[in-house]
Amino acid sequence: MKIINTKILNWSRTKSYYGSVAYPKDYNDLKKIIKNVVDNETISFRAGGNSYGDCFLNNKGKLIDLKYFNKIIDLNEKEKTLLVQCGTTMEDLLNHIIPKGYYVNSIPGTDKATVGGCINSNVHGKDAHLYGVFANNVVSLKVMNSNGEIEIFDQKDENFNHVLGSFGLTYLILEAKLKIKKITS
């Protein structure tokens, strides 16, 4: 895992500060970071860095960049699901499924947004009036809690809805299984 001291900018480049950014390579690196948080220290997460709300800015704590968690793990055409890591961009997701004849509802206007960011921000797309928010695509989530433990939630679990739209305050999203739709035209 590398840690870099650098200037950290918001999406619109109007706010900045100097701080440390950790770039974990795997779940064990993430667990080490989370377990070594000291009292009253805060952590925030960034992958795409596309939030209009600057929610990842954290000049009093640690910033963890999740850009290496960008794998497309499994496309299950029988179940019509796609399993991806949190840092997978909409661009990579769509480039993977559209040639196979599939699509995801409620994608945001930028293709640089990540799956984790879309779920954490509960974004909507141009089709929101028909299909609702991006989180409606989520079948299950693999998350890490504040103790560094990995948990899996599906829609039946009480904590499932505590993750959606939470900006990472309750759990860190590691992977998401998404419903995909067959393109009909």
Contacts in CASP RR format, 6 or more apart in sequence:
PFRMAT RR
TARGET T0000
AUTHOR 0000-0000-0000
METHOD contacts of the structure
MODEL  1
MKIINTKILNWSRTKSYYGSVAYPKDYNDLKKIIKNVVDNETISFRAGGN
SYGDCFLNNKGKLIDLKYFNKIIDLNEKEKTLLVQCGTTMEDLLNHIIPK
GYYVNSIPGTDKATVGGCINSNVHGKDAHLYGVFANNVVSLKVMNSNGEI
EIFDQKDENFNHVLGSFGLTYLILEAKLKIKKITS
1 22 0 8 1.000
1 23 0 8 1.000
1 24 0 8 1.000
1 25 0 8 1.000
1 29 0 8 1.000
1 32 0 8 1.000
1 33 0 8 1.000
2 22 0 8 1.000
2 23 0 8 1.000
3 20 0 8 1.000
3 21 0 8 1.000
3 22 0 8 1.000
3 23 0 8 1.000
4 20 0 8 1.000
4 21 0 8 1.000
4 23 0 8 1.000
5 18 0 8 1.000
5 19 0 8 1.000
5 20 0 8 1.000
6 18 0 8 1.000
6 19 0 8 1.000
6 20 0 8 1.000
6 21 0 8 1.000
7 16 0 8 1.000
7 17 0 8 1.000
7 18 0 8 1.000
7 19 0 8 1.000
8 16 0 8 1.000
8 17 0 8 1.000
8 18 0 8 1.000
8 19 0 8 1.000
8 21 0 8 1.000
8 57 0 8 1.000
8 59 0 8 1.000
8 63 0 8 1.000
9 15 0 8 1.000
9 16 0 8 1.000
10 16 0 8 1.000
10 53 0 8 1.000
10 54 0 8 1.000
10 57 0 8 1.000
11 49 0 8 1.000
11 50 0 8 1.000
11 51 0 8 1.000
11 52 0 8 1.000
11 53 0 8 1.000
11 54 0 8 1.000
12 52 0 8 1.000
15 54 0 8 1.000
15 57 0 8 1.000
17 57 0 8 1.000
17 59 0 8 1.000
19 59 0 8 1.000
19 63 0 8 1.000
20 62 0 8 1.000
20 63 0 8 1.000
21 46 0 8 1.000
21 63 0 8 1.000
21 64 0 8 1.000
21 65 0 8 1.000
22 29 0 8 1.000
22 33 0 8 1.000
22 62 0 8 1.000
22 63 0 8 1.000
22 64 0 8 1.000
22 65 0 8 1.000
23 65 0 8 1.000
23 67 0 8 1.000
23 68 0 8 1.000
24 30 0 8 1.000
24 33 0 8 1.000
24 64 0 8 1.000
24 66 0 8 1.000
24 68 0 8 1.000
25 68 0 8 1.000
27 144 0 8 1.000
27 150 0 8 1.000
27 174 0 8 1.000
30 64 0 8 1.000
30 144 0 8 1.000
30 148 0 8 1.000
30 172 0 8 1.000
30 174 0 8 1.000
31 144 0 8 1.000
31 148 0 8 1.000
33 43 0 8 1.000
33 62 0 8 1.000
33 64 0 8 1.000
34 43 0 8 1.000
34 144 0 8 1.000
34 146 0 8 1.000
34 147 0 8 1.000
34 148 0 8 1.000
34 172 0 8 1.000
35 147 0 8 1.000
35 148 0 8 1.000
37 43 0 8 1.000
37 62 0 8 1.000
41 60 0 8 1.000
41 61 0 8 1.000
41 62 0 8 1.000
42 58 0 8 1.000
42 60 0 8 1.000
42 61 0 8 1.000
42 62 0 8 1.000
43 58 0 8 1.000
43 61 0 8 1.000
43 62 0 8 1.000
43 63 0 8 1.000
43 64 0 8 1.000
44 55 0 8 1.000
44 56 0 8 1.000
44 57 0 8 1.000
44 58 0 8 1.000
44 61 0 8 1.000
44 62 0 8 1.000
44 63 0 8 1.000
44 64 0 8 1.000
45 56 0 8 1.000
45 63 0 8 1.000
45 64 0 8 1.000
45 65 0 8 1.000
45 66 0 8 1.000
45 168 0 8 1.000
45 172 0 8 1.000
46 56 0 8 1.000
46 63 0 8 1.000
46 64 0 8 1.000
46 65 0 8 1.000
46 66 0 8 1.000
47 65 0 8 1.000
47 66 0 8 1.000
47 67 0 8 1.000
47 69 0 8 1.000
47 70 0 8 1.000
47 86 0 8 1.000
47 87 0 8 1.000
47 114 0 8 1.000
47 116 0 8 1.000
47 117 0 8 1.000
48 67 0 8 1.000
48 87 0 8 1.000
48 89 0 8 1.000
48 112 0 8 1.000
48 113 0 8 1.000
48 114 0 8 1.000
48 117 0 8 1.000
49 56 0 8 1.000
50 108 0 8 1.000
50 110 0 8 1.000
50 112 0 8 1.000
50 113 0 8 1.000
50 114 0 8 1.000
50 117 0 8 1.000
51 117 0 8 1.000
51 121 0 8 1.000
55 121 0 8 1.000
55 167 0 8 1.000
56 63 0 8 1.000
66 86 0 8 1.000
66 87 0 8 1.000
66 114 0 8 1.000
67 87 0 8 1.000
69 85 0 8 1.000
69 86 0 8 1.000
69 87 0 8 1.000
69 88 0 8 1.000
69 174 0 8 1.000
70 85 0 8 1.000
70 87 0 8 1.000
70 88 0 8 1.000
70 89 0 8 1.000
70 92 0 8 1.000
70 114 0 8 1.000
71 84 0 8 1.000
71 85 0 8 1.000
71 88 0 8 1.000
72 82 0 8 1.000
72 83 0 8 1.000
72 84 0 8 1.000
72 85 0 8 1.000
72 88 0 8 1.000
72 92 0 8 1.000
72 93 0 8 1.000
72 96 0 8 1.000
73 83 0 8 1.000
73 84 0 8 1.000
73 85 0 8 1.000
73 175 0 8 1.000
74 81 0 8 1.000
74 82 0 8 1.000
74 83 0 8 1.000
75 81 0 8 1.000
75 82 0 8 1.000
75 83 0 8 1.000
75 96 0 8 1.000
75 97 0 8 1.000
75 100 0 8 1.000
75 102 0 8 1.000
75 180 0 8 1.000
76 82 0 8 1.000
76 83 0 8 1.000
77 100 0 8 1.000
77 102 0 8 1.000
80 102 0 8 1.000
80 179 0 8 1.000
80 180 0 8 1.000
80 181 0 8 1.000
80 182 0 8 1.000
81 139 0 8 1.000
81 177 0 8 1.000
81 178 0 8 1.000
81 179 0 8 1.000
81 180 0 8 1.000
82 93 0 8 1.000
82 96 0 8 1.000
82 97 0 8 1.000
82 102 0 8 1.000
82 104 0 8 1.000
82 177 0 8 1.000
82 178 0 8 1.000
82 180 0 8 1.000
83 175 0 8 1.000
83 176 0 8 1.000
83 177 0 8 1.000
83 178 0 8 1.000
84 93 0 8 1.000
84 115 0 8 1.000
84 175 0 8 1.000
84 176 0 8 1.000
84 178 0 8 1.000
85 115 0 8 1.000
85 174 0 8 1.000
85 175 0 8 1.000
86 114 0 8 1.000
86 115 0 8 1.000
86 116 0 8 1.000
86 117 0 8 1.000
86 119 0 8 1.000
86 172 0 8 1.000
86 173 0 8 1.000
86 174 0 8 1.000
86 175 0 8 1.000
86 176 0 8 1.000
87 114 0 8 1.000
87 115 0 8 1.000
87 116 0 8 1.000
87 117 0 8 1.000
88 114 0 8 1.000
88 115 0 8 1.000
89 111 0 8 1.000
89 112 0 8 1.000
89 113 0 8 1.000
89 114 0 8 1.000
89 115 0 8 1.000
90 107 0 8 1.000
90 108 0 8 1.000
90 110 0 8 1.000
90 111 0 8 1.000
90 112 0 8 1.000
90 113 0 8 1.000
90 114 0 8 1.000
90 115 0 8 1.000
90 118 0 8 1.000
91 111 0 8 1.000
91 112 0 8 1.000
93 104 0 8 1.000
93 115 0 8 1.000
94 103 0 8 1.000
94 104 0 8 1.000
94 107 0 8 1.000
94 111 0 8 1.000
97 103 0 8 1.000
97 104 0 8 1.000
97 180 0 8 1.000
98 183 0 8 1.000
101 182 0 8 1.000
101 183 0 8 1.000
102 180 0 8 1.000
102 181 0 8 1.000
102 182 0 8 1.000
102 183 0 8 1.000
103 180 0 8 1.000
103 181 0 8 1.000
103 182 0 8 1.000
103 183 0 8 1.000
104 134 0 8 1.000
104 137 0 8 1.000
104 178 0 8 1.000
104 179 0 8 1.000
104 180 0 8 1.000
104 181 0 8 1.000
105 127 0 8 1.000
105 130 0 8 1.000
105 131 0 8 1.000
105 132 0 8 1.000
105 134 0 8 1.000
105 136 0 8 1.000
105 137 0 8 1.000
105 181 0 8 1.000
106 123 0 8 1.000
106 124 0 8 1.000
106 125 0 8 1.000
106 127 0 8 1.000
106 128 0 8 1.000
106 131 0 8 1.000
106 132 0 8 1.000
106 133 0 8 1.000
106 134 0 8 1.000
106 136 0 8 1.000
106 137 0 8 1.000
107 113 0 8 1.000
107 118 0 8 1.000
107 123 0 8 1.000
107 125 0 8 1.000
107 134 0 8 1.000
108 118 0 8 1.000
108 123 0 8 1.000
108 124 0 8 1.000
108 125 0 8 1.000
108 134 0 8 1.000
109 125 0 8 1.000
109 126 0 8 1.000
113 123 0 8 1.000
115 173 0 8 1.000
115 176 0 8 1.000
115 178 0 8 1.000
116 173 0 8 1.000
116 176 0 8 1.000
117 123 0 8 1.000
117 173 0 8 1.000
118 134 0 8 1.000
118 135 0 8 1.000
119 134 0 8 1.000
119 135 0 8 1.000
119 138 0 8 1.000
119 141 0 8 1.000
119 163 0 8 1.000
119 164 0 8 1.000
119 165 0 8 1.000
119 173 0 8 1.000
119 176 0 8 1.000
120 165 0 8 1.000
120 166 0 8 1.000
120 167 0 8 1.000
120 168 0 8 1.000
120 173 0 8 1.000
121 165 0 8 1.000
121 167 0 8 1.000
122 133 0 8 1.000
122 134 0 8 1.000
122 135 0 8 1.000
122 164 0 8 1.000
122 165 0 8 1.000
123 133 0 8 1.000
123 134 0 8 1.000
124 132 0 8 1.000
124 133 0 8 1.000
124 134 0 8 1.000
125 134 0 8 1.000
135 164 0 8 1.000
135 165 0 8 1.000
137 178 0 8 1.000
137 179 0 8 1.000
137 180 0 8 1.000
138 155 0 8 1.000
138 164 0 8 1.000
138 176 0 8 1.000
138 177 0 8 1.000
138 178 0 8 1.000
138 179 0 8 1.000
139 154 0 8 1.000
139 155 0 8 1.000
139 177 0 8 1.000
139 178 0 8 1.000
139 179 0 8 1.000
140 152 0 8 1.000
140 153 0 8 1.000
140 154 0 8 1.000
140 155 0 8 1.000
140 160 0 8 1.000
140 176 0 8 1.000
140 177 0 8 1.000
141 152 0 8 1.000
141 153 0 8 1.000
141 154 0 8 1.000
141 160 0 8 1.000
141 163 0 8 1.000
141 171 0 8 1.000
141 173 0 8 1.000
141 174 0 8 1.000
141 175 0 8 1.000
141 176 0 8 1.000
141 177 0 8 1.000
142 150 0 8 1.000
142 151 0 8 1.000
142 152 0 8 1.000
142 173 0 8 1.000
142 174 0 8 1.000
142 175 0 8 1.000
142 176 0 8 1.000
143 150 0 8 1.000
143 151 0 8 1.000
143 152 0 8 1.000
143 153 0 8 1.000
143 163 0 8 1.000
143 171 0 8 1.000
143 172 0 8 1.000
143 173 0 8 1.000
143 174 0 8 1.000
144 150 0 8 1.000
144 151 0 8 1.000
144 171 0 8 1.000
144 172 0 8 1.000
144 174 0 8 1.000
145 151 0 8 1.000
145 171 0 8 1.000
145 172 0 8 1.000
150 174 0 8 1.000
151 159 0 8 1.000
151 171 0 8 1.000
153 159 0 8 1.000
153 160 0 8 1.000
153 163 0 8 1.000
154 160 0 8 1.000
159 170 0 8 1.000
159 171 0 8 1.000
162 170 0 8 1.000
162 171 0 8 1.000
163 170 0 8 1.000
163 171 0 8 1.000
163 173 0 8 1.000
END
